[in-house]
Amino acid sequence: MEKLTTRVFKSGNSYAVRIPVSVLRYLGVSAGDTIDIAHIQKTPPQKITANTLKLPLPLRSLLQLLTMHQIKSAEVFGDFARNEATDQSIFQILVQPYPETPFSVFDGLQKAIEQEARVRVEVTTRLNWRIMPYIEKDLVPILKNGLEILD
């Protein structure tokens, strides 16, 4: 067997590829099995929306807390936005307050969500521009211009 790269080998007219064990388990095959690549189909990831989020509190309750605390727009990110939350996950939410909203509201909002949801909560804004490249792909909008998003 001729080694072509660290993961690809050539044996006669066929190629062998080293595949991580986690991928083999996902495909339902064992190490050493022959896999016909033509039969592997990639299923596109389902788009997560406000209605499909698995939140630590009911969506209606969260929306009520956001509007009570004068939040104009809100988006969930992190583990909860990917529906990968565990008991150790922090509920992360990006908010945009109305212009007249004082900054002291953020602390009250965080405490209110923590009390209702019984999880750690992180409330942040777009003013924290350094995190944006890391969270933009995860953002799931739940409130936009004071109106709930139910798609």
LOSENU-516118 format. One record per residue: residue number from 1; residue in three letters; x, y, z of N, C-alpha, C, O in turn. Coordinates in steps of 0.001 Angstrom, whole numbers, padded with zeros to 6 digits. Layout:
N
(sepa NUM, "ALA", (X, Y, Z), (X, Y, Z), (X, Y, Z), (X, Y, Z)) ...
This chain:
151
(sepa 1, "MET", (000851, -001168, 000000), (000000, 000000, 000000), (000900, 001236, 000000), (001750, 001394, 000877)) (sepa 2, "GLU", (000711, 002091, -000971), (001515, 003300, -001116), (000864, 004457, -000348), (-000326, 004725, -000511)) (sepa 3, "LYS", (001651, 005132, 000484), (001141, 006248, 001272), (001175, 007516, 000415), (002244, 007950, -000013)) (sepa 4, "LEU", (-000011, 008115, 000163), (-000088, 009344, -000626), (-000080, 010588, 000255), (000613, 011560, -000047)) (sepa 5, "THR", (-000828, 010564, 001316), (-000830, 011639, 002321), (-000912, 010964, 003675), (-000843, 009738, 003759)) (sepa 6, "THR", (-001057, 011741, 004732), (-001148, 011135, 006062), (-002433, 010335, 006234), (-002519, 009497, 007132)) (sepa 7, "ARG", (-003448, 010582, 005376), (-004717, 009874, 005523), (-005135, 009089, 004280), (-006112, 008341, 004337)) (sepa 8, "VAL", (-004436, 009234, 003179), (-004842, 008562, 001939), (-003740, 007606, 001486), (-002565, 007967, 001423)) (sepa 9, "PHE", (-004156, 006371, 001171), (-003237, 005349, 000708), (-003762, 004772, -000599), (-004974, 004711, -000804)) (sepa 10, "LYS", (-002863, 004348, -001486), (-003266, 003731, -002756), (-002862, 002264, -002723), (-001735, 001907, -002380)) (sepa 11, "SER", (-003829, 001428, -003094), (-003585, -000003, -003146), (-004154, -000514, -004461), (-005365, -000696, -004587)) (sepa 12, "GLY", (-003282, -000747, -005444), (-003743, -001174, -006765), (-004548, -000065, -007428), (-004053, 001047, -007613)) (sepa 13, "ASN", (-005791, -000374, -007784), (-006662, 000613, -008417), (-007606, 001298, -007430), (-008466, 002077, -007841)) (sepa 14, "SER", (-007457, 001019, -006139), (-008358, 001633, -005159), (-007571, 002455, -004146), (-006351, 002340, -004027)) (sepa 15, "TYR", (-008292, 003265, -003443), (-007697, 004132, -002436), (-008283, 003801, -001069), (-009451, 003431, -000952)) (sepa 16, "ALA", (-007466, 003938, -000054), (-007917, 003762, 001324), (-007755, 005104, 002032), (-006771, 005812, 001822)) (sepa 17, "VAL", (-008715, 005439, 002860), (-008707, 006716, 003569), (-008868, 006447, 005053), (-009720, 005658, 005462)) (sepa 18, "ARG", (-008056, 007097, 005846), (-008215, 007005, 007303), (-009336, 007954, 007710), (-009308, 009145, 007398)) (sepa 19, "ILE", (-010303, 007416, 008399), (-011462, 008199, 008815), (-011530, 008156, 010340), (-011394, 007086, 010933)) (sepa 20, "PRO", (-011739, 009306, 010980), (-011851, 009311, 012448), (-012969, 008384, 012941), (-013998, 008231, 012282)) (sepa 21, "VAL", (-012751, 007777, 014096), (-013710, 006833, 014663), (-015077, 007480, 014841), (-016095, 006823, 014624)) (sepa 22, "SER", (-015126, 008753, 015231), (-016410, 009437, 015437), (-017219, 009487, 014145), (-018444, 009365, 014176)) (sepa 23, "VAL", (-016542, 009665, 013008), (-017228, 009696, 011712), (-017724, 008305, 011360), (-018830, 008153, 010843)) (sepa 24, "LEU", (-016910, 007280, 011637), (-017333, 005901, 011367), (-018593, 005561, 012165), (-019524, 004951, 011640)) (sepa 25, "ARG", (-018611, 005963, 013439), (-019796, 005712, 014262), (-021016, 006416, 013683), (-022106, 005845, 013631)) (sepa 26, "TYR", (-020828, 007658, 013251), (-021918, 008430, 012653), (-022465, 007728, 011415), (-023675, 007710, 011190)) (sepa 27, "LEU", (-021576, 007152, 010616), (-021984, 006452, 009398), (-022528, 005058, 009686), (-023107, 004418, 008808)) (sepa 28, "GLY", (-022341, 004591, 010913), (-022839, 003272, 011283), (-021987, 002133, 010759), (-022504, 001049, 010489)) (sepa 29, "VAL", (-020689, 002359, 010610), (-019792, 001314, 010119), (-018681, 001084, 011135), (-018452, 001905, 012024)) (sepa 30, "SER", (-018010, -000023, 010991), (-016902, -000358, 011881), (-015587, -000148, 011162), (-015539, -000108, 009933)) (sepa 31, "ALA", (-014524, -000014, 011931), (-013185, 000111, 011351), (-012897, -001141, 010537), (-013178, -002252, 010988)) (sepa 32, "GLY", (-012347, -000974, 009360), (-012033, -002081, 008483), (-013117, -002362, 007458), (-012866, -003057, 006474)) (sepa 33, "ASP", (-014335, -001828, 007671), (-015407, -002012, 006688), (-015079, -001234, 005418), (-014385, -000218, 005464)) (sepa 34, "THR", (-015576, -001711, 004304), (-015416, -001005, 003039), (-016637, -000120, 002849), (-017775, -000571, 002979)) (sepa 35, "ILE", (-016387, 001145, 002540), (-017474, 002106, 002352), (-017426, 002597, 000917), (-016384, 003053, 000445)) (sepa 36, "ASP", (-018543, 002507, 000227), (-018644, 003047, -001129), (-019022, 004521, -001000), (-020129, 004851, -000575)) (sepa 37, "ILE", (-018105, 005391, -001365), (-018307, 006831, -001200), (-019556, 007302, -001927), (-020196, 008253, -001477)) (sepa 38, "ALA", (-019921, 006676, -003027), (-021111, 007086, -003780), (-022386, 006921, -002955), (-023391, 007572, -003239)) (sepa 39, "HIS", (-022357, 006060, -001938), (-023557, 005823, -001132), (-023643, 006715, 000103), (-024655, 006702, 000803)) (sepa 40, "ILE", (-022613, 007474, 000374), (-022644, 008384, 001519), (-023311, 009668, 001066), (-022845, 010335, 000142)) (sepa 41, "GLN", (-024397, 010003, 001721), (-025106, 011227, 001383), (-025007, 012186, 002547), (-025215, 011816, 003702)) (sepa 42, "LYS", (-024689, 013409, 002227), (-024599, 014421, 003262), (-025970, 015073, 003408), (-026507, 015646, 002460)) (sepa 43, "THR", (-026520, 014976, 004607), (-027796, 015637, 004838), (-027525, 017067, 005278), (-026738, 017300, 006195)) (sepa 44, "PRO", (-028173, 018023, 004628), (-027929, 019410, 004995), (-028426, 019678, 006416), (-029462, 019150, 006821)) (sepa 45, "PRO", (-027699, 020487, 007165), (-028144, 020790, 008531), (-029469, 021550, 008498), (-029696, 022396, 007634)) (sepa 46, "GLN", (-030328, 021230, 009450), (-031601, 021932, 009519), (-031376, 023324, 010085), (-030607, 023518, 011027)) (sepa 47, "LYS", (-032062, 024283, 009491), (-031950, 025663, 009952), (-032682, 025782, 011283), (-033849, 025408, 011404)) (sepa 48, "ILE", (-031989, 026300, 012257), (-032587, 026489, 013568), (-033254, 027856, 013593), (-032645, 028861, 013227)) (sepa 49, "THR", (-034499, 027886, 014024), (-035268, 029128, 014100), (-035711, 029351, 015542), (-035466, 028522, 016418)) (sepa 50, "ALA", (-036362, 030475, 015769), (-036859, 030785, 017110), (-037764, 029674, 017634), (-037738, 029364, 018825)) (sepa 51, "ASN", (-038564, 029074, 016754), (-039492, 028028, 017177), (-038828, 026683, 017424), (-039374, 025859, 018158)) (sepa 52, "THR", (-037665, 026440, 016831), (-037000, 025147, 017017), (-035899, 025192, 018067), (-035281, 024166, 018354)) (sepa 53, "LEU", (-035646, 026350, 018640), (-034644, 026467, 019700), (-035071, 025674, 020926), (-036248, 025656, 021284)) (sepa 54, "LYS", (-034111, 025021, 021566), (-034364, 024344, 022838), (-033805, 025261, 023923), (-032641, 025156, 024309)) (sepa 55, "LEU", (-034652, 026151, 024397), (-034242, 027177, 025350), (-034398, 026692, 026789), (-035160, 025761, 027050)) (sepa 56, "PRO", (-033682, 027317, 027723), (-033797, 026910, 029122), (-035060, 027445, 029798), (-035303, 027154, 030969)) (sepa 57, "LEU", (-035861, 028221, 029072), (-037133, 028731, 029564), (-038057, 028888, 028360), (-037573, 028976, 027232)) (sepa 58, "PRO", (-039361, 028925, 028567), (-040263, 029064, 027420), (-039980, 030352, 026636), (-039669, 031390, 027219)) (sepa 59, "LEU", (-040092, 030267, 025320), (-039821, 031413, 024463), (-040689, 032603, 024840), (-040205, 033734, 024870)) (sepa 60, "ARG", (-041963, 032365, 025128), (-042871, 033462, 025517), (-042362, 034184, 026758), (-042397, 035413, 026820)) (sepa 61, "SER", (-041892, 033430, 027741), (-041365, 034028, 028976), (-040134, 034876, 028682), (-039977, 035973, 029218)) (sepa 62, "LEU", (-039266, 034353, 027822), (-038058, 035091, 027458), (-038421, 036383, 026743), (-037853, 037435, 027038)) (sepa 63, "LEU", (-039356, 036315, 025810), (-039776, 037514, 025080), (-040392, 038551, 026021), (-040168, 039750, 025850)) (sepa 64, "GLN", (-041158, 038103, 027004), (-041735, 039029, 027989), (-040639, 039730, 028783), (-040706, 040937, 029015)) (sepa 65, "LEU", (-039622, 038963, 029201), (-038515, 039562, 029955), (-037767, 040584, 029103), (-037385, 041647, 029593)) (sepa 66, "LEU", (-037562, 040261, 027835), (-036851, 041179, 026943), (-037621, 042482, 026754), (-037035, 043563, 026812)) (sepa 67, "THR", (-038925, 042385, 026529), (-039707, 043606, 026321), (-039835, 044402, 027620), (-039835, 045633, 027590)) (sepa 68, "MET", (-039945, 043715, 028758), (-039998, 044413, 030056), (-038718, 045210, 030306), (-038748, 046261, 030946)) (sepa 69, "HIS", (-037606, 044706, 029800), (-036316, 045363, 030021), (-035919, 046261, 028837), (-034742, 046576, 028664)) (sepa 70, "GLN", (-036887, 046662, 028042), (-036698, 047628, 026958), (-035663, 047186, 025920), (-034814, 047970, 025497)) (sepa 71, "ILE", (-035752, 045920, 025523), (-034847, 045387, 024502), (-035563, 045442, 023154), (-036686, 044959, 023012)) (sepa 72, "LYS", (-034901, 046031, 022178), (-035465, 046200, 020838), (-035296, 044937, 019989), (-036234, 044504, 019319)) (sepa 73, "SER", (-034106, 044353, 020020), (-033810, 043155, 019228), (-032974, 042199, 020067), (-032203, 042618, 020930)) (sepa 74, "ALA", (-033142, 040899, 019797), (-032382, 039893, 020542), (-032134, 038675, 019671), (-032981, 038264, 018877)) (sepa 75, "GLU", (-030940, 038109, 019846), (-030550, 036906, 019121), (-029821, 035974, 020082), (-028987, 036411, 020875)) (sepa 76, "VAL", (-030140, 034705, 020003), (-029488, 033691, 020827), (-028268, 033183, 020063), (-028315, 033047, 018841)) (sepa 77, "PHE", (-027177, 032903, 020773), (-025996, 032312, 020147), (-025386, 031288, 021081), (-025834, 031134, 022217)) (sepa 78, "GLY", (-024374, 030592, 020612), (-023691, 029604, 021439), (-024400, 028254, 021420), (-025110, 027923, 020471)) (sepa 79, "ASP", (-024195, 027478, 022489), (-024729, 026114, 022563), (-026239, 026059, 022361), (-026736, 025168, 021672)) (sepa 80, "PHE", (-026972, 026993, 022951), (-028433, 026967, 022838), (-028882, 027276, 021414), (-029902, 026752, 020968)) (sepa 81, "ALA", (-028146, 028112, 020695), (-028495, 028439, 019303), (-028234, 027266, 018363), (-028865, 027153, 017312)) (sepa 82, "ARG", (-027310, 026400, 018743), (-027001, 025216, 017927), (-027756, 023980, 018413), (-027587, 022889, 017869)) (sepa 83, "ASN", (-028593, 024157, 019442), (-029302, 023048, 020089), (-028329, 021986, 020572), (-028592, 020790, 020451)) (sepa 84, "GLU", (-027185, 022434, 021130), (-026162, 021526, 021661), (-025940, 021760, 023155), (-024902, 021384, 023700)) (sepa 85, "ALA", (-026907, 022374, 023802), (-026734, 022747, 025202), (-026677, 021525, 026117), (-027359, 020523, 025903)) (sepa 86, "THR", (-025836, 021650, 027143), (-025731, 020633, 028190), (-026036, 021309, 029527), (-026358, 022497, 029570)) (sepa 87, "ASP", (-025932, 020554, 030606), (-026161, 021135, 031938), (-025133, 022208, 032274), (-025388, 023071, 033115)) (sepa 88, "GLN", (-023977, 022162, 031628), (-022902, 023115, 031903), (-022950, 024345, 030993), (-022165, 025275, 031177)) (sepa 89, "SER", (-023861, 024362, 030016), (-023908, 025448, 029034), (-024381, 026764, 029641), (-025177, 026799, 030579)) (sepa 90, "ILE", (-023865, 027827, 029073), (-024276, 029180, 029450), (-025252, 029662, 028389), (-024987, 029532, 027194)) (sepa 91, "PHE", (-026378, 030217, 028818), (-027341, 030766, 027874), (-026825, 032137, 027444), (-026727, 033057, 028256)) (sepa 92, "GLN", (-026500, 032261, 026164), (-025897, 033489, 025642), (-026871, 034190, 024715), (-027456, 033580, 023820)) (sepa 93, "ILE", (-027034, 035493, 024950), (-027988, 036258, 024157), (-027392, 037622, 023813), (-026841, 038320, 024665)) (sepa 94, "LEU", (-027520, 037971, 022547), (-027044, 039249, 022025), (-028261, 040155, 021942), (-029251, 039814, 021295)) (sepa 95, "VAL", (-028191, 041312, 022596), (-029348, 042206, 022626), (-028997, 043585, 022079), (-027846, 044019, 022114)) (sepa 96, "GLN", (-030022, 044251, 021578), (-029905, 045644, 021165), (-031019, 046389, 021883), (-032195, 046183, 021582)) (sepa 97, "PRO", (-030664, 047249, 022827), (-031693, 047992, 023554), (-032197, 049174, 022721), (-031583, 049549, 021722)) (sepa 98, "TYR", (-033319, 049750, 023145), (-033769, 050999, 022541), (-032768, 052085, 022937), (-032126, 051963, 023980)) (sepa 99, "PRO", (-032616, 053137, 022140), (-031607, 054168, 022422), (-031699, 054776, 023827), (-030675, 055117, 024420)) (sepa 100, "GLU", (-032898, 054912, 024355), (-033069, 055546, 025669), (-032909, 054574, 026845), (-033025, 054978, 028002)) (sepa 101, "THR", (-032647, 053307, 026554), (-032511, 052291, 027602), (-031184, 052461, 028348), (-030127, 052483, 027718)) (sepa 102, "PRO", (-031224, 052581, 029685), (-029964, 052708, 030437), (-029215, 051375, 030490), (-029827, 050309, 030421)) (sepa 103, "PHE", (-027899, 051444, 030611), (-027079, 050237, 030650), (-027350, 049380, 031884), (-027068, 048182, 031878)) (sepa 104, "SER", (-027886, 049975, 032930), (-028176, 049207, 034144), (-029216, 048114, 033895), (-029342, 047182, 034689)) (sepa 105, "VAL", (-029961, 048232, 032789), (-030980, 047245, 032440), (-030357, 045880, 032177), (-030978, 044856, 032461)) (sepa 106, "PHE", (-029138, 045848, 031638), (-028508, 044576, 031283), (-028332, 043670, 032492), (-028582, 042467, 032412)) (sepa 107, "ASP", (-027904, 044240, 033603), (-027716, 043450, 034817), (-029053, 042901, 035297), (-029151, 041738, 035691)) (sepa 108, "GLY", (-030079, 043744, 035262), (-031412, 043296, 035671), (-031955, 042216, 034751), (-032582, 041261, 035210)) (sepa 109, "LEU", (-031716, 042365, 033453), (-032163, 041364, 032483), (-031456, 040034, 032722), (-032090, 038979, 032730)) (sepa 110, "GLN", (-030149, 040091, 032916), (-029385, 038868, 033153), (-029904, 038149, 034396), (-030118, 036938, 034369)) (sepa 111, "LYS", (-030103, 038880, 035469), (-030587, 038266, 036711), (-031992, 037708, 036556), (-032299, 036646, 037098)) (sepa 112, "ALA", (-032851, 038412, 035821), (-034229, 037947, 035612), (-034254, 036645, 034814), (-035003, 035726, 035144)) (sepa 113, "ILE", (-033435, 036568, 033762), (-033389, 035334, 032959), (-032800, 034192, 033778), (-033299, 033068, 033726)) (sepa 114, "GLU", (-031734, 034477, 034540), (-031118, 033435, 035378), (-032110, 032894, 036396), (-032166, 031689, 036639)) (sepa 115, "GLN", (-032886, 033783, 036988), (-033867, 033360, 037992), (-034958, 032499, 037357), (-035376, 031498, 037940)) (sepa 116, "GLU", (-035415, 032878, 036183), (-036481, 032146, 035503), (-035983, 030829, 034909), (-036668, 029809, 034989)) (sepa 117, "ALA", (-034790, 030853, 034315), (-034286, 029685, 033588), (-033452, 028741, 034436), (-033295, 027572, 034084)) (sepa 118, "ARG", (-032918, 029224, 035540), (-032054, 028417, 036417), (-030786, 027938, 035713), (-030329, 026819, 035944)) (sepa 119, "VAL", (-030213, 028799, 034841), (-028927, 028535, 034189), (-028115, 029820, 034228), (-028650, 030903, 034467)) (sepa 120, "ARG", (-026803, 029684, 033987), (-025967, 030878, 033867), (-026314, 031586, 032567), (-026586, 030947, 031552)) (sepa 121, "VAL", (-026301, 032908, 032610), (-026704, 033713, 031453), (-025628, 034742, 031157), (-025038, 035327, 032066)) (sepa 122, "GLU", (-025383, 034953, 029870), (-024470, 036005, 029410), (-025249, 036901, 028450), (-025735, 036443, 027416)) (sepa 123, "VAL", (-025361, 038173, 028802), (-026035, 039147, 027953), (-024962, 040057, 027381), (-024149, 040605, 028126)) (sepa 124, "THR", (-024954, 040220, 026074), (-023953, 041073, 025433), (-024613, 041896, 024331), (-025749, 041630, 023938)) (sepa 125, "THR", (-023886, 042897, 023838), (-024397, 043741, 022760), (-023387, 043749, 021611), (-022280, 043225, 021733)) (sepa 126, "ARG", (-023788, 044345, 020512), (-022890, 044464, 019361), (-021756, 045451, 019647), (-020803, 045540, 018873)) (sepa 127, "LEU", (-021854, 046182, 020739), (-020748, 047063, 021128), (-019502, 046239, 021445), (-018376, 046726, 021349)) (sepa 128, "ASN", (-019723, 045007, 021816), (-018618, 044074, 022063), (-018222, 043474, 020711), (-018417, 042282, 020474)) (sepa 129, "TRP", (-017677, 044292, 019845), (-017410, 043944, 018446), (-016393, 042817, 018277), (-016368, 042164, 017233)) (sepa 130, "ARG", (-015571, 042584, 019269), (-014541, 041545, 019131), (-015119, 040139, 019023), (-014499, 039258, 018428)) (sepa 131, "ILE", (-016290, 039926, 019588), (-016866, 038580, 019547), (-017664, 038311, 018284), (-017952, 037153, 017979)) (sepa 132, "MET", (-018024, 039335, 017550), (-018933, 039172, 016409), (-018465, 038139, 015371), (-019281, 037327, 014936)) (sepa 133, "PRO", (-017203, 038133, 014959), (-016806, 037126, 013960), (-017004, 035689, 014449), (-017184, 034780, 013638)) (sepa 134, "TYR", (-016973, 035478, 015761), (-017077, 034138, 016315), (-018521, 033680, 016505), (-018791, 032480, 016537)) (sepa 135, "ILE", (-019446, 034626, 016631), (-020822, 034242, 016933), (-021795, 034447, 015778), (-022918, 033943, 015826)) (sepa 136, "GLU", (-021387, 035176, 014742), (-022327, 035509, 013667), (-022966, 034287, 013021), (-024140, 034330, 012654)) (sepa 137, "LYS", (-022218, 033204, 012875), (-022764, 032011, 012217), (-023819, 031315, 013077), (-024632, 030553, 012553)) (sepa 138, "ASP", (-023819, 031562, 014382), (-024749, 030910, 015301), (-026017, 031709, 015582), (-026990, 031149, 016087)) (sepa 139, "LEU", (-026031, 032986, 015273), (-027119, 033854, 015717), (-028498, 033391, 015234), (-028721, 033167, 014045)) (sepa 140, "VAL", (-029407, 033259, 016191), (-030804, 032912, 015879), (-031668, 034041, 016430), (-031801, 034189, 017645)) (sepa 141, "PRO", (-032260, 034842, 015533), (-033067, 035975, 015998), (-034366, 035519, 016660), (-035032, 034599, 016183)) (sepa 142, "ILE", (-034715, 036180, 017769), (-035981, 035885, 018438), (-036827, 037143, 018600), (-038035, 037053, 018818)) (sepa 143, "LEU", (-036202, 038311, 018495), (-036907, 039587, 018641), (-036251, 040598, 017712), (-035030, 040757, 017729)) (sepa 144, "LYS", (-037049, 041278, 016905), (-036513, 042254, 015952), (-037404, 043485, 015971), (-038606, 043390, 015724)) (sepa 145, "ASN", (-036813, 044648, 016267), (-037552, 045906, 016338), (-038777, 045814, 017231), (-039832, 046368, 016923)) (sepa 146, "GLY", (-038621, 045102, 018349), (-039709, 044976, 019322), (-040755, 043945, 018956), (-041704, 043750, 019715)) (sepa 147, "LEU", (-040618, 043273, 017814), (-041578, 042262, 017372), (-040970, 040874, 017446), (-039841, 040666, 017000)) (sepa 148, "GLU", (-041702, 039926, 018001), (-041156, 038567, 018090), (-041058, 037932, 016717), (-041864, 038200, 015826)) (sepa 149, "ILE", (-040066, 037097, 016570), (-039830, 036394, 015297), (-040235, 034950, 015492), (-039633, 034227, 016286)) (sepa 150, "LEU", (-041244, 034537, 014773), (-041755, 033167, 014918), (-041748, 032483, 013558), (-042806, 032220, 012986)) (sepa 151, "ASP", (-040551, 032192, 013038), (-040478, 031490, 011747), (-039960, 030090, 011914), (-039834, 029357, 010933)) 
